[in-house]
Amino acid sequence: MPAMVSRGRGRRAINEINMVPFIDVMLVLLIIFMVTAPLIAPSVIDLPSVGKAAKQPDKVVQIVIGKDEALDLKVLDKTSRTTLKEVAAAVKKAQAGATNAAVVISADRSVRYEAVVKVMDTLQRAGVQRVGLSVQLAN
């Protein structure tokens, strides 16, 4: 309810907003920020450089998930059909001898996300270290 002021003949409402409390609060906040800003330690971000880039894999094993959720294992231009239960053993066998091997999973657009996650989970449980997803850009 607006404050009433008696000026001259009658009572009239004050139409102005009292800015003094607002200015007081803003000055207190300004002082708080000015005091605390120098106390905050700047964080250091360690960005990778070109020289520190990860070494390219010696061997790439590709797992292709088809529309019918069938798994194909591609190693050096050789393709073989496998199942979800056998995929970990097949990948381990294909990586044998390579110290820096990577696994790339590529799936058809219509494949359920759950099928891709199951393959990734199976490989992770088997101890496969480097697993990535293949991404194709739309033309």
C-alpha positions in Angstrom: 0.0 0.0 0.0 1.5 3.4 -1.0 2.6 5.7 1.8 0.4 8.7 2.4 1.9 12.2 2.8 0.1 15.2 4.0 1.1 18.2 1.9 -1.0 21.3 2.0 -4.7 20.6 1.5 -5.0 16.9 1.5 -3.4 13.5 1.6 -1.7 12.2 -1.6 0.2 9.0 -2.4 3.9 9.0 -3.0 4.6 7.9 -6.6 8.4 7.4 -6.3 10.2 4.2 -5.3 12.6 4.6 -2.4 16.0 3.8 -3.9 18.1 4.2 -0.7 17.7 0.5 0.5 18.4 -0.8 -3.0 21.6 1.3 -3.2 22.7 0.2 0.3 22.4 -3.5 -0.6 24.2 -3.0 -3.9 27.1 -1.2 -2.1 27.4 -4.0 0.4 27.5 -6.6 -2.3 30.1 -4.6 -4.2 32.3 -4.4 -1.1 31.9 -8.2 -0.6 32.9 -9.0 -4.1 35.8 -6.6 -4.1 37.2 -8.2 -0.9 36.7 -11.8 -2.0 37.8 -11.6 -5.6 41.6 -11.4 -4.8 41.2 -14.4 -2.5 40.0 -16.8 -5.2 42.8 -18.8 -6.7 42.9 -18.8 -10.4 42.6 -22.3 -11.9 45.0 -23.7 -14.4 43.8 -25.6 -17.4 46.2 -28.1 -18.9 45.3 -28.2 -22.6 46.8 -30.9 -24.8 49.2 -29.8 -27.5 50.0 -31.4 -30.8 53.2 -33.0 -29.5 51.3 -34.7 -26.7 48.7 -36.2 -28.9 47.9 -39.9 -28.4 49.9 -42.3 -30.5 47.9 -43.7 -33.4 46.8 -47.3 -32.9 48.9 -50.1 -34.4 45.8 -52.1 -35.2 42.1 -51.1 -35.5 39.4 -53.6 -35.0 36.0 -52.5 -36.2 32.7 -53.9 -35.0 29.8 -53.1 -37.3 26.2 -53.5 -36.0 23.8 -54.0 -38.8 20.1 -53.2 -39.1 19.1 -56.6 -37.7 21.6 -56.1 -34.8 24.0 -58.7 -36.2 27.6 -58.1 -35.4 30.4 -58.1 -38.0 34.0 -58.0 -37.0 36.4 -56.3 -39.4 40.2 -56.8 -39.1 42.5 -55.8 -41.9 39.9 -56.1 -44.6 38.6 -59.4 -43.3 35.0 -59.5 -42.1 33.6 -62.3 -40.0 30.2 -62.6 -38.4 30.0 -63.0 -34.6 27.6 -62.9 -31.7 27.4 -60.7 -28.6 28.7 -63.6 -26.4 31.7 -64.2 -28.7 32.6 -60.6 -29.5 34.9 -60.1 -26.6 36.9 -63.2 -27.3 37.1 -62.4 -31.0 38.3 -58.9 -30.3 41.0 -60.2 -27.8 42.1 -62.7 -30.4 42.3 -60.0 -33.1 44.3 -57.7 -30.8 46.8 -60.3 -29.9 50.3 -59.1 -30.5 49.4 -55.5 -30.9 50.5 -53.3 -28.0 48.4 -50.3 -29.1 45.2 -51.6 -30.6 41.8 -49.8 -30.7 38.2 -51.0 -31.2 35.8 -48.9 -33.2 32.1 -49.5 -33.0 29.9 -48.4 -35.9 26.2 -49.0 -36.1 23.4 -48.4 -38.6 21.2 -45.4 -38.0 18.1 -47.6 -37.3 19.8 -49.8 -34.6 18.6 -49.3 -31.1 21.0 -47.5 -28.8 20.7 -50.4 -26.3 22.4 -52.7 -28.8 25.4 -50.4 -29.0 25.6 -50.1 -25.2 25.5 -53.9 -24.8 28.5 -54.3 -27.1 30.4 -51.6 -25.3 29.6 -53.1 -21.9 30.7 -56.6 -23.1 34.0 -55.2 -24.3 34.5 -53.2 -21.1 33.8 -56.3 -18.9 36.4 -58.2 -21.0 39.0 -55.6 -20.3 39.3 -54.0 -23.7 40.9 -50.6 -23.1 40.5 -48.4 -26.2 36.9 -48.4 -27.4 35.5 -45.7 -29.6 32.3 -44.9 -31.6 32.4 -44.2 -35.3 30.7 -41.0 -36.4 29.7 -40.2 -39.9 28.8 -36.6 -40.9 25.7 -36.0 -43.0 26.4 -34.7 -46.5 
